[in-house]
Amino acid sequence: MTNNLNVAILGLGGIAHAFAQDAANVAGTTLYGAASRALPKAQEFADQYHIPHAYGSYEDAIADAAVDAVYIATPHRFHFSEIMAALRAGKHVLSEKAIVMSSHELRQVSALAKKQNKVVMEAQTIYHMPLYAQLRAMQQADVFGDIRVIDVMFGSNNSNTDPNSRLLDPQLAGGALLDIGVYALSAARMFQPDAPQLLNTTMKMGPTSVDDRSVASFTNNYGILTNVSLSFYGRLPKQISVATTKGMLTIMDYPRAQAAVFTDINRKATTITAGETNKAMAYELADFAEACQNPSAHRDDWRWTTEVMDAMTAMRRSWGYLYPFEDNSAFQQ
């Protein structure tokens, strides 16, 4: 690989369009190819975003020696097999969240990436937004005091969503946890010095037999309590509140946030800003490219991805909830 990273996009749905638009001009990278199961769709996408190569299968993109890395934007169910195929072909991988469906799958991905000496990174906006790097630095400087409680919510209303949508299809690993819960748990993880451990959780199914709504409580070795509330058929604010000994930190629309508010114990509010919401995917690709050039960079990202996947797997294990195509190996430690 040269200093320029040639990236092929696998899967050309809505998130891929956003990626192609927002990450088109990231230094050190080229959006080199677009792959779909239908070549005309791939060609149309490539033409729209001035991408030089179109592929009529994911396999063709992965087999192209000029492709250094792939960005996977397919439904959750297929991430594992596509990541593994790309790694076997010697490609770096940036995969949409949730990166896979279980800790069992993620361990296999990690082992193969290490064997192949390739980078795998989750396209989780929270890990790459400049605001969170600034907040973590302020936390380490004791600006906020000791963290006591974290409360995080995410609820979207899918009442009018096509029941055959991937969001609501159990055969495509639909449901709230892997789609929006991964954001909530990732945001909570950013403010904790070690991995949260599940205390208890409750889930209710939706009309298409995917997880509709859930609550979960966690703690860690520092005594921080975390509460997570998710809903797929009832809107909740995308909000994280962090209660500390010096006040409260609040972040609205936290997946791509560029601002947070810290209210101290005297009720004085200070706004903290960094980065730009509309550059979220560009930040992802820039960090990924840096990691491909310097594998020691962004190692925390993989640790966070692993610990969040462990938390989601623990929640599903507690619910006894397997997708129709899974067996109990999904819950293996």
C-alpha positions as CSV (number, residue, x, y, z in Angstrom):
1,M,0.0,0.0,0.0
2,T,1.2,3.5,-0.9
3,N,0.6,6.5,1.3
4,N,-2.8,6.8,-0.4
5,L,-5.5,4.4,0.7
6,N,-7.8,3.2,-2.1
7,V,-11.2,2.4,-0.6
8,A,-14.0,0.3,-2.1
9,I,-17.6,0.7,-0.8
10,L,-19.5,-2.5,-0.3
11,G,-23.3,-2.0,-0.1
12,L,-24.8,1.0,-1.6
13,G,-27.8,1.9,0.6
14,G,-28.5,5.2,2.3
15,I,-25.5,5.2,4.6
16,A,-23.2,4.5,1.7
17,H,-24.5,7.6,-0.1
18,A,-23.8,9.7,3.0
19,F,-20.3,8.3,3.2
20,A,-19.5,8.9,-0.4
21,Q,-20.7,12.5,-0.1
22,D,-19.2,13.4,3.2
23,A,-15.8,11.5,3.0
24,A,-15.0,12.2,-0.7
25,N,-12.1,14.5,0.0
26,V,-10.3,13.0,3.0
27,A,-6.5,13.5,2.6
28,G,-4.6,10.3,1.9
29,T,-7.6,8.4,0.7
30,T,-9.4,7.8,-2.6
31,L,-12.9,6.5,-3.0
32,Y,-11.8,4.0,-5.6
33,G,-14.7,1.6,-6.1
34,A,-18.4,1.0,-5.5
35,A,-19.7,-2.6,-5.3
36,S,-23.3,-3.9,-5.4
37,R,-24.9,-7.2,-6.3
38,A,-26.2,-5.5,-9.4
39,L,-23.6,-3.9,-11.7
40,P,-26.0,-1.2,-13.0
41,K,-26.6,0.0,-9.5
42,A,-22.9,0.1,-8.8
43,Q,-22.2,2.0,-12.0
44,E,-24.9,4.5,-11.2
45,F,-23.5,5.1,-7.7
46,A,-20.0,5.4,-9.0
47,D,-21.0,7.9,-11.7
48,Q,-23.0,10.0,-9.1
49,Y,-20.0,10.3,-6.8
50,H,-17.2,10.3,-9.5
51,I,-15.8,7.0,-8.3
52,P,-13.6,5.4,-11.0
53,H,-14.6,1.8,-10.6
54,A,-17.8,-0.2,-10.3
55,Y,-18.2,-3.8,-9.4
56,G,-21.1,-6.2,-9.8
57,S,-20.3,-8.2,-6.7
58,Y,-18.5,-7.7,-3.4
59,E,-16.2,-10.5,-4.3
60,D,-14.9,-8.6,-7.4
61,A,-14.2,-5.5,-5.3
62,I,-12.3,-7.5,-2.7
63,A,-10.3,-9.4,-5.4
64,D,-9.1,-6.2,-7.0
65,A,-5.4,-5.8,-6.1
66,A,-5.6,-2.1,-6.4
67,V,-8.1,-1.9,-3.5
68,D,-6.4,-1.4,-0.2
69,A,-9.4,-1.2,2.1
70,V,-13.2,-1.7,2.1
71,Y,-15.9,0.2,3.7
72,I,-18.8,-2.2,4.6
73,A,-22.2,-0.6,4.5
74,T,-24.4,-3.7,4.3
75,P,-27.0,-4.9,6.9
76,H,-25.5,-6.2,10.2
77,R,-26.1,-9.8,9.4
78,F,-23.6,-9.9,6.6
79,H,-20.8,-7.8,8.2
80,F,-19.0,-10.8,9.7
81,S,-18.7,-12.8,6.5
82,E,-17.7,-9.8,4.5
83,I,-15.1,-8.6,7.0
84,M,-13.6,-12.1,7.1
85,A,-13.5,-12.3,3.3
86,A,-11.8,-8.9,3.0
87,L,-9.2,-9.8,5.6
88,R,-8.4,-13.1,3.9
89,A,-7.8,-11.0,0.7
90,G,-5.4,-8.8,2.6
91,K,-7.7,-5.7,2.8
92,H,-8.1,-3.3,5.7
93,V,-11.7,-2.9,6.8
94,L,-13.9,0.0,8.0
95,S,-17.3,-1.5,8.9
96,E,-20.5,0.2,9.8
97,K,-21.9,-0.3,13.2
98,A,-22.8,-2.6,14.7
99,I,-19.6,-4.1,13.4
100,V,-20.8,-7.7,13.9
101,M,-23.6,-9.3,15.9
102,S,-21.9,-10.9,18.8
103,S,-18.7,-11.1,20.8
104,H,-18.1,-14.6,19.4
105,E,-18.0,-13.1,15.9
106,L,-15.8,-10.2,17.0
107,R,-13.2,-12.4,18.5
108,Q,-12.8,-14.3,15.2
109,V,-12.5,-11.0,13.4
110,S,-9.8,-9.8,15.8
111,A,-7.8,-13.0,15.5
112,L,-7.8,-12.9,11.7
113,A,-7.0,-9.2,11.6
114,K,-4.0,-9.9,13.8
115,K,-2.9,-12.9,11.7
116,Q,-3.2,-10.8,8.5
117,N,-1.6,-7.7,10.0
118,K,-4.6,-5.6,8.9
119,V,-6.7,-2.9,10.5
120,V,-10.3,-3.4,11.3
121,M,-12.2,-0.4,12.6
122,E,-15.9,0.2,13.4
123,A,-17.4,3.2,11.7
124,Q,-18.8,4.5,15.0
125,T,-19.0,8.3,14.7
126,I,-18.7,8.8,18.5
127,Y,-15.2,7.4,18.6
128,H,-14.1,9.9,15.9
129,M,-15.9,13.1,16.7
130,P,-13.4,15.8,18.0
131,L,-15.8,16.7,20.8
132,Y,-15.3,13.4,22.6
133,A,-11.5,13.7,22.4
134,Q,-11.8,17.2,24.0
135,L,-14.2,16.0,26.7
136,R,-12.0,13.1,27.6
137,A,-9.0,15.4,27.9
138,M,-11.0,17.7,30.1
139,Q,-12.1,14.7,32.2
140,Q,-8.5,13.5,32.6
141,A,-7.6,17.1,33.8
142,D,-10.3,16.8,36.4
143,V,-12.4,19.6,35.0
144,F,-15.7,17.7,35.6
145,G,-14.8,15.8,38.8
146,D,-15.5,12.2,39.5
147,I,-18.2,10.6,37.5
148,R,-21.0,9.0,39.5
149,V,-23.9,8.3,37.2
150,I,-24.4,8.1,33.4
151,D,-27.8,8.2,31.8
152,V,-28.2,7.7,28.1
153,M,-31.2,7.5,25.9
154,F,-32.0,6.9,22.2
155,G,-35.5,6.4,20.8
156,S,-36.8,6.5,17.3
157,N,-40.4,6.1,16.1
158,N,-40.6,3.4,13.5
159,S,-44.4,3.1,13.5
160,N,-44.7,4.1,9.9
161,T,-41.6,2.1,8.7
162,D,-42.1,-0.7,6.2
163,P,-42.1,-3.9,8.3
164,N,-39.9,-5.5,5.6
165,S,-37.2,-2.8,6.2
166,R,-33.9,-4.1,7.4
167,L,-34.5,-2.1,10.7
168,L,-37.4,-4.4,11.5
169,D,-36.5,-7.7,9.9
170,P,-35.2,-10.3,12.3
171,Q,-33.6,-12.2,9.3
172,L,-31.4,-9.1,8.9
173,A,-30.6,-8.7,12.6
174,G,-33.0,-5.8,12.9
175,G,-34.1,-4.2,16.2
176,A,-33.1,-1.4,18.5
177,L,-30.0,-2.8,20.2
178,L,-27.7,-3.3,17.2
179,D,-29.0,-0.2,15.3
180,I,-29.3,2.5,18.0
181,G,-28.2,0.8,21.2
182,V,-24.7,0.6,19.9
183,Y,-24.6,4.4,19.9
184,A,-25.9,4.7,23.4
185,L,-23.5,2.1,24.8
186,S,-20.5,3.6,22.9
187,A,-21.3,7.1,24.2
188,A,-21.5,5.8,27.8
189,R,-18.2,3.9,27.3
190,M,-16.3,7.1,26.4
191,F,-16.7,8.5,29.9
192,Q,-15.6,5.4,31.8
193,P,-12.0,4.3,32.7
194,D,-12.9,0.6,32.3
195,A,-15.6,-1.6,30.8
196,P,-19.1,-1.5,32.2
197,Q,-20.5,-4.8,33.5
198,L,-24.2,-5.6,33.1
199,L,-26.3,-5.6,36.3
200,N,-29.8,-6.1,34.8
201,T,-31.8,-5.6,31.7
202,T,-35.3,-6.0,30.4
203,M,-36.5,-6.1,26.8
204,K,-39.9,-6.1,25.1
205,M,-40.4,-7.4,21.5
206,G,-42.0,-5.3,18.7
207,P,-44.6,-6.5,16.2
208,T,-42.0,-7.9,13.8
209,S,-40.3,-10.0,16.5
210,V,-37.2,-7.8,16.9
211,D,-36.2,-6.0,20.1
212,D,-38.4,-2.9,20.3
213,R,-37.5,-1.3,23.7
214,S,-35.2,-2.1,26.5
215,V,-33.6,-0.7,29.6
216,A,-30.2,-1.8,31.1
217,S,-28.1,-0.9,34.1
218,F,-24.3,-1.3,34.3
219,T,-21.6,-0.7,36.8
220,N,-17.8,-0.9,36.7
221,N,-14.8,-1.2,39.0
222,Y,-15.0,2.5,39.8
223,G,-18.6,2.4,41.0
224,I,-20.0,4.3,38.1
225,L,-23.6,3.5,37.4
226,T,-24.9,3.6,33.9
227,N,-28.5,3.5,32.7
228,V,-29.4,2.9,29.1
229,S,-32.9,3.4,27.6
230,L,-33.7,2.4,24.0
231,S,-37.0,2.5,22.0
232,F,-37.8,1.7,18.4
233,Y,-41.5,2.6,18.5
234,G,-41.4,5.6,20.8
235,R,-39.2,8.7,20.4
236,L,-36.7,9.6,23.1
237,P,-34.1,12.3,22.9
238,K,-30.6,11.3,21.8
239,Q,-29.2,12.6,25.0
240,I,-26.4,11.5,27.4
241,S,-26.2,13.1,30.9
242,V,-23.1,12.5,33.0
243,A,-23.5,13.3,36.7
244,T,-20.2,14.2,38.5
245,T,-19.0,15.6,41.8
246,K,-18.6,19.0,40.2
247,G,-21.8,19.2,38.1
248,M,-23.5,17.6,35.1
249,L,-22.3,17.2,31.5
250,T,-25.1,17.0,28.9
251,I,-24.8,16.2,25.2
252,M,-27.7,16.3,22.9
253,D,-27.7,14.4,19.6
254,Y,-24.6,12.7,20.9
255,P,-23.9,10.4,17.9
256,R,-22.5,13.3,15.9
257,A,-22.3,16.0,18.5
258,Q,-20.2,19.1,18.1
259,A,-21.3,20.7,21.5
260,A,-21.8,19.8,25.1
261,V,-22.9,21.8,28.1
262,F,-21.3,21.5,31.6
263,T,-23.5,22.9,34.4
264,D,-21.5,23.2,37.6
265,I,-22.8,22.8,41.1
266,N,-23.6,26.6,41.2
267,R,-25.7,26.1,38.1
268,K,-23.3,28.0,35.9
269,A,-23.5,26.5,32.3
270,T,-20.5,26.4,30.0
271,T,-20.7,25.3,26.4
272,I,-17.9,23.2,25.0
273,T,-17.5,22.9,21.2
274,A,-15.2,21.0,18.9
275,G,-15.5,19.6,15.4
276,E,-18.4,19.8,13.0
277,T,-21.4,17.4,12.8
278,N,-21.5,17.4,9.0
279,K,-17.9,16.0,8.9
280,A,-18.6,12.9,11.0
281,M,-17.9,10.4,8.3
282,A,-14.9,12.3,7.1
283,Y,-13.5,12.1,10.6
284,E,-14.1,8.3,10.6
285,L,-12.2,7.8,7.3
286,A,-9.4,10.1,8.3
287,D,-8.8,8.1,11.6
288,F,-9.1,4.8,9.7
289,A,-6.5,5.9,7.1
290,E,-4.2,7.0,9.9
291,A,-4.5,3.6,11.6
292,C,-3.8,1.8,8.3
293,Q,-0.5,3.8,8.1
294,N,0.3,3.5,11.8
295,P,-1.4,0.5,13.4
296,S,-0.6,1.7,16.9
297,A,-2.9,4.7,16.3
298,H,-6.5,4.5,17.6
299,R,-6.0,1.3,19.5
300,D,-8.5,2.5,22.1
301,D,-11.2,2.4,19.3
302,W,-10.9,-1.4,19.1
303,R,-11.0,-1.8,22.8
304,W,-14.2,0.3,23.0
305,T,-15.7,-1.6,20.1
306,T,-14.9,-4.9,21.9
307,E,-16.3,-3.8,25.2
308,V,-19.5,-2.4,23.7
309,M,-20.0,-5.6,21.8
310,D,-19.5,-7.6,25.0
311,A,-22.2,-5.4,26.7
312,M,-24.7,-5.9,23.8
313,T,-24.0,-9.7,23.8
314,A,-24.5,-9.8,27.6
315,M,-27.9,-8.0,27.2
316,R,-29.0,-10.4,24.5
317,R,-27.9,-13.4,26.6
318,S,-29.9,-12.1,29.5
319,W,-32.9,-11.7,27.3
320,G,-32.4,-15.2,25.7
321,Y,-32.7,-13.5,22.4
322,L,-31.1,-15.1,19.3
323,Y,-31.8,-14.1,15.7
324,P,-33.5,-16.8,13.7
325,F,-30.3,-17.7,11.9
326,E,-28.2,-18.0,15.1
327,D,-27.5,-20.7,17.6
328,N,-26.2,-20.7,21.1
329,S,-22.6,-20.3,19.9
330,A,-23.5,-16.6,19.5
331,F,-23.4,-16.4,23.3
332,Q,-20.0,-18.1,23.8
333,Q,-17.5,-16.3,25.9
